Amino acid sequence: MKLKIMLWLLGVMLKRALRRKPGFRERLTAMRGLDWGIATEDLSISRHYRMSPQGIETATGLPVDLDLELRFESAAAAVRILRKPNQKAFLTGMMDGRVRLVGDSGDLTRLQKLLADM
């Protein structure tokens, strides 16, 4: 339940950043958008985000056309890593097998830079 609330709240924070933070808006415009999602490995908890300069849409589930997916071995692992989302935490999680990246690692770098502007 905690992970579901965190992912929903992330959507609210992304929409708020798009409205209020010019740096976030500029970086998203330069990127021309990004579609990404977060889920547990068994897909029991999942949420995706479609971000463009015109707006951010978020919903449950993982469509097949996403640019990037972050899959966590469990909800507890996801909460631990997402509480302090830095590059080291993700790399350590990938090495330990707690995080799996589906998509281009360049998109993960773009996403991390974008989220730093929040």
N, C-alpha and C positions, 0 to 999 in steps of 0.2 A: 504494500500500500504506500509506503514511504517513497519508493521509486516512482510510482504513478504520479504522485503529487509533485515530486521534483521535476518530472518531465513536463507536466502541465504548466507548472510555474515558470519553467524555462521558456515556454512559448509566450507567456504573458510578458516576461522580461525582454524577449527579443522584439516583440511588437512595440513595447514601450521605448526601447532603444532606437528603433527605426523612427519613431515620432519625435524623440527628444534629443538625440545625439547626432550632430552633423557629421562627425568623424565616422560613425558607424554607417550612416546613410551613404557617405562618399565611398567608403571601401566596398560596400555592397553594390553600389552602382558600377564601380570599376570591375568588380567580379562578374557582373551581369547575372547575379543570382546563384543560388546553390540549393540543391535539394538533398537532404540528408536525414538520417534516422538513427535512433538509439533503440536497442532491444536486448532482452536476455537471449541467450543461445537457444532456448526452447521456444522462443517467441511468445511466452505467456504474458510478457509486458513489452509493449512496443509503441513507439510514437515517431512520427515523421514531421519534418519541417520543410516547407517549400518557401524559400526566401527569394524575393526579387525586390528591386527598388520601388515597385508599386505597392508592395505589401508582403505580409508573412502569413501563410496559412499553415495550420497545424492540425493534426488529427491522429487518432490511434491507428495502429497497423503499419506495415512496411510495404509500400507498393514496389513493384519490380523495377521501376525506372529511376530509382534514386541514384545520385552521383556517389554517395558515401553512406556506409552503414557502420555503426559501432555496435558490436555484439559483445555482451558481457556474459561470463559463465553463470552468474547468478545475480539476483537483485541486490544481495548484500555487497557483492563485489562492485557492482555499478554505483551504489550509493557511496561506498568508500572512495572510489576513484573520482566520481563526479563532484564530491564535496570540495576537493581541491584540484581542479582540472588543469594540470600543467603538463608540459611535454614529457618531463621525467616520469610522472605517474603513468601516462599512457604507454611510454616505452617499456617501463618495468612491467606493467600489466600484460603487454604483448609478449614479452620474453617469458613471463610466468605462465602464459596461456589463459589468463583471466580476461583478456580483451582480444577480440579478433576484428580486424579491419577488413571490410568488404568494399572494394573500390580503390581509387587512386590515393596513395599517401600524400600526393601534392594537394589534394582536396582537403585532407586533414590539416595540413599546414595552413592553407587558406582559411579554414574554419577557425583555427586557433587564433590567427591574427585578427579575424573579424570579431571573435568573442572578446579579445583583449580590449577592443574599443567600446565594449558595453559599459 
